[in-house]
């Protein structure tokens, strides 16, 4: 088929498509119709409303008096009551609310630091160091993900009790510095394996050892993975209930999840649902702020997963 078989209009269209876009002759863009945009926005708003409804209900329920719980399940309170916040800030069991916040903050920050340090070191050993039994140790580490936490509760408690560490933060913090979180180790191992080994070889030629390679080369490059692990470690430790329930007995050492139970303890004269809901919302605020501040790093981490040197 020759060019003569094409019509003049067809040839002109083909030439325009083959020519690169210039400021004087920009390419045509397909515009989305107005009704399609409206439908898309309505669907997104509906999904957003469904997702955010529990959070909005929780916030507005902090202004409900205790008598409305169980009777008014709507979004807005019938009688606005602002005394729940004052009641929560006073604390319970003779302990102010700021002490519960401080205890949770200490445990969460220690969990983040311990998890990042130990998991990064263990992941470097699995991903960048060749040693005998590497596959066996790595398989054993992955196998711990299949081991329920309830299986090791009694042996761990016996050990910590014999060491005299019950009612202290040591049983809750020490395991984080021993790379017991197989999920975090596995996540960092997969991230490190994507990096080319040419950097390690070049560093060894310059006389760098494993610690220098880990600290100066690997650690800065796995920043997205570190921040992802930090977010999960912080949220999981902030919301942990079973661990503090097992090892802490003094109210002044309780974190927020255990303190929330005190507001709903029927043995203390009845459950105060207004204070419970308000304390739950107050405890949720730091997690929301922490996620909002660092969520952009999650996006960066996902974006860099497909990049290889």
C-alpha positions, 0 to 999 in steps of 0.5 A: 500500500502506497501513501497515495492510497491515503486521503489528504486528511488521513495523512495530515492526522498521521503526521500530526501524531508523529510530530513531537509536541511543541509549545506552539503545537501541543498535543490534544488531551482527552478531557473527562466529561463533566458528568463522569467527574461528578460521579467519580467525586460522589463515589469518593465522598461516599467511601470517605464518609463510610471510612470516617464515620466511626471516627466522627461518631467517636469524637461526637460521642465524647460530648454525650452524657453517660445516660445517653449511651445505650439509648442514643446511638445517633451521631449527634448528642441530644444533650451536649455535655463537656464534662467528660474531658475534665473527668478524663484529665483528672485521671483514675485510681489516683493517677493523672491522665498525663502519667498514662500518656507518659508511660505509653510514650516511654514504651512506644519510643523504646519499642521504636528505637529497639526495633529499628536497631536490632531488626536493621542489624539482623536484616543486614546479616541475613541480606549482605553477609554470607555465613554457614547456616544462613538459610536455616537461620533465616527459615527459623526466623520466618517460622516464628511468624507462625508461632502464636504469641500465646504459646510463649506467654507462660515461659516468658513470664516465668523467666521474667518473674524469676529475674524480678522484672515483673511490674517493670518495663524491662519485659516489654522493652528488652525483647524489642532490642533482641530482634524478636520482631520477625516481620520487621526483620523480613521487611528490611531483608527484602529491602536490602536485597534489592540494593546492588552489591557493587557498593559493598565491594567498593567500600571493602576496597576502600578498607570499610568493614561490615559496621562501616558499610552498614552505618554509612551506606546501607542505613541511609538507603533503607530510610523508607523501610526504617520509617515504615517499621517505625510507624508500625512499631509505634502503633502496635506498642501504643495499642498493646494491651496484653503485654502490660496486662501481664507484667504490670501490676501498679496503676502508676505504671499502666499505659493508656490501654490498661488505663482505659479498662479502669474507666469501664470496670464494673467492680468500681461502681459501674462503667462510665461510658462517657469517660471511656469514649473520651479517653479512647479518643484522647488516646487515639489522637497521638496515633493519628498525628504520628501517622499523618506526619510520617505517612508521606514516607510510606508513599516514598517507600512504596515508590522506591520499591521498584527502583534498582541500581 
